[in-house]
Amino acid sequence: MAVGKSAVGRTLARKLKRRFVDLDKVIEKSEGMKVSEIFDQKGEAYFRQREKEALADVLQRHGQIIATGGGVVLDPENVRLLRENALLICLVASTDVLLKRAGHGGKRPLLKGNNRKECIEEILAQRASHYAAADARVETSDLTIDEVAECIVKLAKGEN
């Protein structure tokens, strides 16, 4: 969360002249409510099931830039689908940068409570092994959106 997936995805899609899909927006449209409202009213398990269904649907089309939520990799089937059908890039940033980018966290359903930094650290620790399944990682803390997009273009071309 707050690592820049959507902003980078839109920029990357524009650079590569591809369709951009924000998986959270797909879910919001189908549910008629924001992700935070889905979490509040229906729970995380419901959201994760909708996320899984939306991902499988989106991956039926090719040549897209897809921004998923950070929790999509918690489901091994999602990881399998992504690895079989896409170049899976994990965007990372330091906890302090994520905290700053997340703002007050009102739109971030997993950032509830008083100690947001501790929440971010806990989420990152819980997901670390899942994020390791990515084909590549890009550290975004000190890069602009355009610089991150350029790194991904180079990775896609095999130009580490």
mmCIF file of the C-alpha atoms, coordinates in Angstrom:
data_MODEL
# 
_entry.id   MODEL 
# 
loop_
_atom_site.group_PDB 
_atom_site.id 
_atom_site.type_symbol 
_atom_site.label_atom_id 
_atom_site.label_alt_id 
_atom_site.label_comp_id 
_atom_site.label_asym_id 
_atom_site.label_entity_id 
_atom_site.label_seq_id 
_atom_site.pdbx_PDB_ins_code 
_atom_site.Cartn_x 
_atom_site.Cartn_y 
_atom_site.Cartn_z 
_atom_site.occupancy 
_atom_site.B_iso_or_equiv 
_atom_site.pdbx_formal_charge 
_atom_site.auth_seq_id 
_atom_site.auth_comp_id 
_atom_site.auth_asym_id 
_atom_site.auth_atom_id 
_atom_site.pdbx_PDB_model_num 
ATOM 1   C CA . MET A 1 1   ? 0.000   0.000   0.000   1.00 0.00 ? 1   MET A CA 1 
ATOM 2   C CA . ALA A 1 2   ? 1.158   3.520   -0.876  1.00 0.00 ? 2   ALA A CA 1 
ATOM 3   C CA . VAL A 1 3   ? 4.097   2.163   -2.844  1.00 0.00 ? 3   VAL A CA 1 
ATOM 4   C CA . GLY A 1 4   ? 2.854   3.744   -6.082  1.00 0.00 ? 4   GLY A CA 1 
ATOM 5   C CA . LYS A 1 5   ? 1.241   0.810   -7.906  1.00 0.00 ? 5   LYS A CA 1 
ATOM 6   C CA . SER A 1 6   ? -1.598  2.779   -9.473  1.00 0.00 ? 6   SER A CA 1 
ATOM 7   C CA . ALA A 1 7   ? 0.397   5.885   -10.351 1.00 0.00 ? 7   ALA A CA 1 
ATOM 8   C CA . VAL A 1 8   ? 3.261   3.844   -11.787 1.00 0.00 ? 8   VAL A CA 1 
ATOM 9   C CA . GLY A 1 9   ? 0.828   1.556   -13.592 1.00 0.00 ? 9   GLY A CA 1 
ATOM 10  C CA . ARG A 1 10  ? -0.919  4.461   -15.318 1.00 0.00 ? 10  ARG A CA 1 
ATOM 11  C CA . THR A 1 11  ? 2.420   5.976   -16.350 1.00 0.00 ? 11  THR A CA 1 
ATOM 12  C CA . LEU A 1 12  ? 3.754   2.640   -17.573 1.00 0.00 ? 12  LEU A CA 1 
ATOM 13  C CA . ALA A 1 13  ? 0.582   1.973   -19.585 1.00 0.00 ? 13  ALA A CA 1 
ATOM 14  C CA . ARG A 1 14  ? 0.853   5.397   -21.212 1.00 0.00 ? 14  ARG A CA 1 
ATOM 15  C CA . LYS A 1 15  ? 4.533   4.862   -22.082 1.00 0.00 ? 15  LYS A CA 1 
ATOM 16  C CA . LEU A 1 16  ? 3.869   1.411   -23.533 1.00 0.00 ? 16  LEU A CA 1 
ATOM 17  C CA . LYS A 1 17  ? 0.537   2.375   -25.128 1.00 0.00 ? 17  LYS A CA 1 
ATOM 18  C CA . ARG A 1 18  ? -1.266  -0.363  -23.243 1.00 0.00 ? 18  ARG A CA 1 
ATOM 19  C CA . ARG A 1 19  ? -4.505  -0.588  -21.320 1.00 0.00 ? 19  ARG A CA 1 
ATOM 20  C CA . PHE A 1 20  ? -4.219  0.126   -17.591 1.00 0.00 ? 20  PHE A CA 1 
ATOM 21  C CA . VAL A 1 21  ? -6.307  -1.865  -15.116 1.00 0.00 ? 21  VAL A CA 1 
ATOM 22  C CA . ASP A 1 22  ? -6.460  -1.023  -11.427 1.00 0.00 ? 22  ASP A CA 1 
ATOM 23  C CA . LEU A 1 23  ? -7.810  -4.197  -9.835  1.00 0.00 ? 23  LEU A CA 1 
ATOM 24  C CA . ASP A 1 24  ? -9.207  -2.330  -6.825  1.00 0.00 ? 24  ASP A CA 1 
ATOM 25  C CA . LYS A 1 25  ? -11.181 -0.048  -9.179  1.00 0.00 ? 25  LYS A CA 1 
ATOM 26  C CA . VAL A 1 26  ? -12.567 -3.095  -11.007 1.00 0.00 ? 26  VAL A CA 1 
ATOM 27  C CA . ILE A 1 27  ? -13.783 -4.486  -7.681  1.00 0.00 ? 27  ILE A CA 1 
ATOM 28  C CA . GLU A 1 28  ? -15.193 -1.137  -6.569  1.00 0.00 ? 28  GLU A CA 1 
ATOM 29  C CA . LYS A 1 29  ? -17.141 -0.811  -9.801  1.00 0.00 ? 29  LYS A CA 1 
ATOM 30  C CA . SER A 1 30  ? -18.604 -4.310  -9.564  1.00 0.00 ? 30  SER A CA 1 
ATOM 31  C CA . GLU A 1 31  ? -19.474 -3.914  -5.876  1.00 0.00 ? 31  GLU A CA 1 
ATOM 32  C CA . GLY A 1 32  ? -20.713 -0.331  -6.099  1.00 0.00 ? 32  GLY A CA 1 
ATOM 33  C CA . MET A 1 33  ? -18.617 0.738   -3.122  1.00 0.00 ? 33  MET A CA 1 
ATOM 34  C CA . LYS A 1 34  ? -15.061 1.678   -2.179  1.00 0.00 ? 34  LYS A CA 1 
ATOM 35  C CA . VAL A 1 35  ? -12.560 -0.944  -1.002  1.00 0.00 ? 35  VAL A CA 1 
ATOM 36  C CA . SER A 1 36  ? -12.630 0.545   2.504   1.00 0.00 ? 36  SER A CA 1 
ATOM 37  C CA . GLU A 1 37  ? -16.430 0.175   2.564   1.00 0.00 ? 37  GLU A CA 1 
ATOM 38  C CA . ILE A 1 38  ? -16.187 -3.442  1.384   1.00 0.00 ? 38  ILE A CA 1 
ATOM 39  C CA . PHE A 1 39  ? -13.753 -4.187  4.226   1.00 0.00 ? 39  PHE A CA 1 
ATOM 40  C CA . ASP A 1 40  ? -15.989 -2.420  6.763   1.00 0.00 ? 40  ASP A CA 1 
ATOM 41  C CA . GLN A 1 41  ? -19.291 -3.897  5.612   1.00 0.00 ? 41  GLN A CA 1 
ATOM 42  C CA . LYS A 1 42  ? -18.376 -7.320  4.257   1.00 0.00 ? 42  LYS A CA 1 
ATOM 43  C CA . GLY A 1 43  ? -14.949 -8.095  5.691   1.00 0.00 ? 43  GLY A CA 1 
ATOM 44  C CA . GLU A 1 44  ? -11.514 -8.868  4.338   1.00 0.00 ? 44  GLU A CA 1 
ATOM 45  C CA . ALA A 1 45  ? -12.340 -12.495 3.434   1.00 0.00 ? 45  ALA A CA 1 
ATOM 46  C CA . TYR A 1 46  ? -15.170 -11.320 1.170   1.00 0.00 ? 46  TYR A CA 1 
ATOM 47  C CA . PHE A 1 47  ? -12.895 -8.731  -0.445  1.00 0.00 ? 47  PHE A CA 1 
ATOM 48  C CA . ARG A 1 48  ? -10.135 -11.297 -1.062  1.00 0.00 ? 48  ARG A CA 1 
ATOM 49  C CA . GLN A 1 49  ? -12.624 -13.615 -2.798  1.00 0.00 ? 49  GLN A CA 1 
ATOM 50  C CA . ARG A 1 50  ? -13.848 -10.771 -5.031  1.00 0.00 ? 50  ARG A CA 1 
ATOM 51  C CA . GLU A 1 51  ? -10.212 -9.840  -5.704  1.00 0.00 ? 51  GLU A CA 1 
ATOM 52  C CA . LYS A 1 52  ? -9.435  -13.415 -6.764  1.00 0.00 ? 52  LYS A CA 1 
ATOM 53  C CA . GLU A 1 53  ? -12.428 -13.496 -9.135  1.00 0.00 ? 53  GLU A CA 1 
ATOM 54  C CA . ALA A 1 54  ? -11.599 -10.082 -10.598 1.00 0.00 ? 54  ALA A CA 1 
ATOM 55  C CA . LEU A 1 55  ? -7.955  -11.046 -11.155 1.00 0.00 ? 55  LEU A CA 1 
ATOM 56  C CA . ALA A 1 56  ? -8.889  -14.253 -12.993 1.00 0.00 ? 56  ALA A CA 1 
ATOM 57  C CA . ASP A 1 57  ? -11.240 -12.238 -15.200 1.00 0.00 ? 57  ASP A CA 1 
ATOM 58  C CA . VAL A 1 58  ? -8.747  -9.445  -15.918 1.00 0.00 ? 58  VAL A CA 1 
ATOM 59  C CA . LEU A 1 59  ? -5.974  -11.909 -16.776 1.00 0.00 ? 59  LEU A CA 1 
ATOM 60  C CA . GLN A 1 60  ? -8.072  -13.335 -19.615 1.00 0.00 ? 60  GLN A CA 1 
ATOM 61  C CA . ARG A 1 61  ? -7.052  -10.276 -21.649 1.00 0.00 ? 61  ARG A CA 1 
ATOM 62  C CA . HIS A 1 62  ? -3.450  -9.780  -22.705 1.00 0.00 ? 62  HIS A CA 1 
ATOM 63  C CA . GLY A 1 63  ? -1.179  -6.766  -23.137 1.00 0.00 ? 63  GLY A CA 1 
ATOM 64  C CA . GLN A 1 64  ? -2.375  -4.891  -20.064 1.00 0.00 ? 64  GLN A CA 1 
ATOM 65  C CA . ILE A 1 65  ? -0.653  -3.150  -17.203 1.00 0.00 ? 65  ILE A CA 1 
ATOM 66  C CA . ILE A 1 66  ? -2.373  -4.330  -14.031 1.00 0.00 ? 66  ILE A CA 1 
ATOM 67  C CA . ALA A 1 67  ? -2.047  -2.727  -10.612 1.00 0.00 ? 67  ALA A CA 1 
ATOM 68  C CA . THR A 1 68  ? -3.128  -5.173  -7.929  1.00 0.00 ? 68  THR A CA 1 
ATOM 69  C CA . GLY A 1 69  ? -3.581  -4.537  -4.260  1.00 0.00 ? 69  GLY A CA 1 
ATOM 70  C CA . GLY A 1 70  ? -0.623  -5.587  -2.130  1.00 0.00 ? 70  GLY A CA 1 
ATOM 71  C CA . GLY A 1 71  ? -2.613  -8.435  -0.602  1.00 0.00 ? 71  GLY A CA 1 
ATOM 72  C CA . VAL A 1 72  ? -3.324  -10.190 -3.895  1.00 0.00 ? 72  VAL A CA 1 
ATOM 73  C CA . VAL A 1 73  ? -0.211  -12.339 -3.413  1.00 0.00 ? 73  VAL A CA 1 
ATOM 74  C CA . LEU A 1 74  ? -1.563  -13.796 -0.169  1.00 0.00 ? 74  LEU A CA 1 
ATOM 75  C CA . ASP A 1 75  ? -3.464  -16.335 -2.279  1.00 0.00 ? 75  ASP A CA 1 
ATOM 76  C CA . PRO A 1 76  ? -1.145  -18.889 -3.949  1.00 0.00 ? 76  PRO A CA 1 
ATOM 77  C CA . GLU A 1 77  ? -3.597  -19.316 -6.839  1.00 0.00 ? 77  GLU A CA 1 
ATOM 78  C CA . ASN A 1 78  ? -3.379  -15.576 -7.569  1.00 0.00 ? 78  ASN A CA 1 
ATOM 79  C CA . VAL A 1 79  ? 0.422   -15.806 -7.605  1.00 0.00 ? 79  VAL A CA 1 
ATOM 80  C CA . ARG A 1 80  ? 0.280   -18.793 -9.948  1.00 0.00 ? 80  ARG A CA 1 
ATOM 81  C CA . LEU A 1 81  ? -2.059  -16.938 -12.324 1.00 0.00 ? 81  LEU A CA 1 
ATOM 82  C CA . LEU A 1 82  ? 0.088   -13.814 -12.271 1.00 0.00 ? 82  LEU A CA 1 
ATOM 83  C CA . ARG A 1 83  ? 3.345   -15.692 -12.846 1.00 0.00 ? 83  ARG A CA 1 
ATOM 84  C CA . GLU A 1 84  ? 1.821   -17.668 -15.740 1.00 0.00 ? 84  GLU A CA 1 
ATOM 85  C CA . ASN A 1 85  ? 0.226   -14.661 -17.419 1.00 0.00 ? 85  ASN A CA 1 
ATOM 86  C CA . ALA A 1 86  ? 2.304   -11.610 -16.535 1.00 0.00 ? 86  ALA A CA 1 
ATOM 87  C CA . LEU A 1 87  ? 5.616   -10.190 -15.490 1.00 0.00 ? 87  LEU A CA 1 
ATOM 88  C CA . LEU A 1 88  ? 5.113   -9.836  -11.746 1.00 0.00 ? 88  LEU A CA 1 
ATOM 89  C CA . ILE A 1 89  ? 6.884   -6.772  -10.360 1.00 0.00 ? 89  ILE A CA 1 
ATOM 90  C CA . CYS A 1 90  ? 6.941   -5.980  -6.660  1.00 0.00 ? 90  CYS A CA 1 
ATOM 91  C CA . LEU A 1 91  ? 7.262   -2.291  -5.842  1.00 0.00 ? 91  LEU A CA 1 
ATOM 92  C CA . VAL A 1 92  ? 8.827   -1.655  -2.448  1.00 0.00 ? 92  VAL A CA 1 
ATOM 93  C CA . ALA A 1 93  ? 9.589   1.384   -0.310  1.00 0.00 ? 93  ALA A CA 1 
ATOM 94  C CA . SER A 1 94  ? 10.829  2.047   3.197   1.00 0.00 ? 94  SER A CA 1 
ATOM 95  C CA . THR A 1 95  ? 8.332   2.070   6.033   1.00 0.00 ? 95  THR A CA 1 
ATOM 96  C CA . ASP A 1 96  ? 8.825   5.804   6.586   1.00 0.00 ? 96  ASP A CA 1 
ATOM 97  C CA . VAL A 1 97  ? 8.164   6.555   2.911   1.00 0.00 ? 97  VAL A CA 1 
ATOM 98  C CA . LEU A 1 98  ? 5.049   4.355   2.924   1.00 0.00 ? 98  LEU A CA 1 
ATOM 99  C CA . LEU A 1 99  ? 3.811   6.078   6.059   1.00 0.00 ? 99  LEU A CA 1 
ATOM 100 C CA . LYS A 1 100 ? 4.253   9.497   4.479   1.00 0.00 ? 100 LYS A CA 1 
ATOM 101 C CA . ARG A 1 101 ? 2.610   8.446   1.199   1.00 0.00 ? 101 ARG A CA 1 
ATOM 102 C CA . ALA A 1 102 ? -0.343  6.793   2.951   1.00 0.00 ? 102 ALA A CA 1 
ATOM 103 C CA . GLY A 1 103 ? -1.307  10.074  4.593   1.00 0.00 ? 103 GLY A CA 1 
ATOM 104 C CA . HIS A 1 104 ? -3.803  9.700   7.402   1.00 0.00 ? 104 HIS A CA 1 
ATOM 105 C CA . GLY A 1 105 ? -4.778  6.253   6.156   1.00 0.00 ? 105 GLY A CA 1 
ATOM 106 C CA . GLY A 1 106 ? -8.518  6.939   6.005   1.00 0.00 ? 106 GLY A CA 1 
ATOM 107 C CA . LYS A 1 107 ? -8.798  5.182   2.666   1.00 0.00 ? 107 LYS A CA 1 
ATOM 108 C CA . ARG A 1 108 ? -6.506  2.361   3.761   1.00 0.00 ? 108 ARG A CA 1 
ATOM 109 C CA . PRO A 1 109 ? -8.611  -0.316  5.471   1.00 0.00 ? 109 PRO A CA 1 
ATOM 110 C CA . LEU A 1 110 ? -5.588  -2.155  6.847   1.00 0.00 ? 110 LEU A CA 1 
ATOM 111 C CA . LEU A 1 111 ? -4.177  1.002   8.454   1.00 0.00 ? 111 LEU A CA 1 
ATOM 112 C CA . LYS A 1 112 ? -6.597  1.297   11.332  1.00 0.00 ? 112 LYS A CA 1 
ATOM 113 C CA . GLY A 1 113 ? -5.500  2.254   14.797  1.00 0.00 ? 113 GLY A CA 1 
ATOM 114 C CA . ASN A 1 114 ? -3.136  4.702   16.368  1.00 0.00 ? 114 ASN A CA 1 
ATOM 115 C CA . ASN A 1 115 ? 0.254   3.295   15.417  1.00 0.00 ? 115 ASN A CA 1 
ATOM 116 C CA . ARG A 1 116 ? 0.174   3.306   11.612  1.00 0.00 ? 116 ARG A CA 1 
ATOM 117 C CA . LYS A 1 117 ? 3.921   2.756   11.336  1.00 0.00 ? 117 LYS A CA 1 
ATOM 118 C CA . GLU A 1 118 ? 3.649   -0.422  13.391  1.00 0.00 ? 118 GLU A CA 1 
ATOM 119 C CA . CYS A 1 119 ? 0.728   -1.559  11.181  1.00 0.00 ? 119 CYS A CA 1 
ATOM 120 C CA . ILE A 1 120 ? 2.807   -1.048  8.033   1.00 0.00 ? 120 ILE A CA 1 
ATOM 121 C CA . GLU A 1 121 ? 5.788   -2.898  9.513   1.00 0.00 ? 121 GLU A CA 1 
ATOM 122 C CA . GLU A 1 122 ? 3.549   -5.793  10.551  1.00 0.00 ? 122 GLU A CA 1 
ATOM 123 C CA . ILE A 1 123 ? 1.893   -6.031  7.125   1.00 0.00 ? 123 ILE A CA 1 
ATOM 124 C CA . LEU A 1 124 ? 5.264   -5.976  5.363   1.00 0.00 ? 124 LEU A CA 1 
ATOM 125 C CA . ALA A 1 125 ? 6.646   -8.666  7.676   1.00 0.00 ? 125 ALA A CA 1 
ATOM 126 C CA . GLN A 1 126 ? 3.586   -10.884 7.140   1.00 0.00 ? 126 GLN A CA 1 
ATOM 127 C CA . ARG A 1 127 ? 3.778   -10.504 3.368   1.00 0.00 ? 127 ARG A CA 1 
ATOM 128 C CA . ALA A 1 128 ? 7.548   -10.626 2.837   1.00 0.00 ? 128 ALA A CA 1 
ATOM 129 C CA . SER A 1 129 ? 7.660   -14.267 1.760   1.00 0.00 ? 129 SER A CA 1 
ATOM 130 C CA . HIS A 1 130 ? 4.704   -13.694 -0.585  1.00 0.00 ? 130 HIS A CA 1 
ATOM 131 C CA . TYR A 1 131 ? 6.325   -10.648 -2.185  1.00 0.00 ? 131 TYR A CA 1 
ATOM 132 C CA . ALA A 1 132 ? 9.431   -12.763 -2.803  1.00 0.00 ? 132 ALA A CA 1 
ATOM 133 C CA . ALA A 1 133 ? 7.434   -14.643 -5.471  1.00 0.00 ? 133 ALA A CA 1 
ATOM 134 C CA . ALA A 1 134 ? 7.704   -11.634 -7.794  1.00 0.00 ? 134 ALA A CA 1 
ATOM 135 C CA . ASP A 1 135 ? 9.829   -11.844 -10.919 1.00 0.00 ? 135 ASP A CA 1 
ATOM 136 C CA . ALA A 1 136 ? 11.553  -8.605  -9.889  1.00 0.00 ? 136 ALA A CA 1 
ATOM 137 C CA . ARG A 1 137 ? 11.506  -5.893  -7.221  1.00 0.00 ? 137 ARG A CA 1 
ATOM 138 C CA . VAL A 1 138 ? 11.825  -2.155  -7.709  1.00 0.00 ? 138 VAL A CA 1 
ATOM 139 C CA . GLU A 1 139 ? 12.713  0.068   -4.768  1.00 0.00 ? 139 GLU A CA 1 
ATOM 140 C CA . THR A 1 140 ? 10.607  3.227   -5.177  1.00 0.00 ? 140 THR A CA 1 
ATOM 141 C CA . SER A 1 141 ? 11.553  5.247   -2.084  1.00 0.00 ? 141 SER A CA 1 
ATOM 142 C CA . ASP A 1 142 ? 13.880  7.676   -3.848  1.00 0.00 ? 142 ASP A CA 1 
ATOM 143 C CA . LEU A 1 143 ? 12.498  7.481   -7.393  1.00 0.00 ? 143 LEU A CA 1 
ATOM 144 C CA . THR A 1 144 ? 9.883   9.491   -9.225  1.00 0.00 ? 144 THR A CA 1 
ATOM 145 C CA . ILE A 1 145 ? 6.931   7.755   -10.835 1.00 0.00 ? 145 ILE A CA 1 
ATOM 146 C CA . ASP A 1 146 ? 8.562   8.148   -14.260 1.00 0.00 ? 146 ASP A CA 1 
ATOM 147 C CA . GLU A 1 147 ? 11.840  6.678   -12.979 1.00 0.00 ? 147 GLU A CA 1 
ATOM 148 C CA . VAL A 1 148 ? 10.026  3.639   -11.546 1.00 0.00 ? 148 VAL A CA 1 
ATOM 149 C CA . ALA A 1 149 ? 8.187   3.159   -14.837 1.00 0.00 ? 149 ALA A CA 1 
ATOM 150 C CA . GLU A 1 150 ? 11.495  3.321   -16.738 1.00 0.00 ? 150 GLU A CA 1 
ATOM 151 C CA . CYS A 1 151 ? 12.997  0.688   -14.414 1.00 0.00 ? 151 CYS A CA 1 
ATOM 152 C CA . ILE A 1 152 ? 10.062  -1.604  -15.192 1.00 0.00 ? 152 ILE A CA 1 
ATOM 153 C CA . VAL A 1 153 ? 10.400  -1.007  -18.948 1.00 0.00 ? 153 VAL A CA 1 
ATOM 154 C CA . LYS A 1 154 ? 14.061  -2.037  -18.685 1.00 0.00 ? 154 LYS A CA 1 
ATOM 155 C CA . LEU A 1 155 ? 13.142  -5.127  -16.654 1.00 0.00 ? 155 LEU A CA 1 
ATOM 156 C CA . ALA A 1 156 ? 10.530  -6.113  -19.231 1.00 0.00 ? 156 ALA A CA 1 
ATOM 157 C CA . LYS A 1 157 ? 13.159  -5.781  -21.978 1.00 0.00 ? 157 LYS A CA 1 
ATOM 158 C CA . GLY A 1 158 ? 15.642  -7.809  -19.932 1.00 0.00 ? 158 GLY A CA 1 
ATOM 159 C CA . GLU A 1 159 ? 17.963  -4.841  -19.369 1.00 0.00 ? 159 GLU A CA 1 
ATOM 160 C CA . ASN A 1 160 ? 18.500  -5.082  -15.620 1.00 0.00 ? 160 ASN A CA 1 
# 
